[in-house]
């Protein structure tokens, strides 16, 4: 019985750590995306600056896509391994409204 409590505690702490990391990376990906948009607007027709800004926008979108995909994989694995009863709920990350 003690080992079951330990495993549940470890899984809960691991889930909390993953949630924290994903939230931090989500903020970073959204910030890169918006920074790319700002640079695109400020490029004022300069082709080199436009190319750099488009790269930031693309990297931001790729980051957001990877994080959402990772989030789905984690939710799927929790349901598959724990039979629909994960040790703790894994809420969807929220992006602050503008």
Residue pairs with C-beta under 8 A, 6 or more apart in sequence:
8 87
11 87
11 88
12 87
12 88
15 86
15 87
15 88
15 90
16 88
18 74
18 90
19 90
19 91
22 67
22 70
22 71
22 93
23 93
25 63
25 67
26 64
26 67
26 93
26 95
28 63
29 60
29 63
29 64
29 67
30 60
30 64
30 95
31 60
32 56
32 59
32 60
32 63
33 56
33 57
33 60
33 61
33 63
33 64
34 60
35 56
35 60
36 53
36 54
36 55
36 56
36 57
36 58
36 59
36 60
37 53
37 57
39 49
39 52
39 53
39 56
40 50
40 53
40 54
40 57
42 49
43 49
43 50
43 53
67 93
71 90
71 92
71 93
74 90
75 90
78 86
78 90
79 86
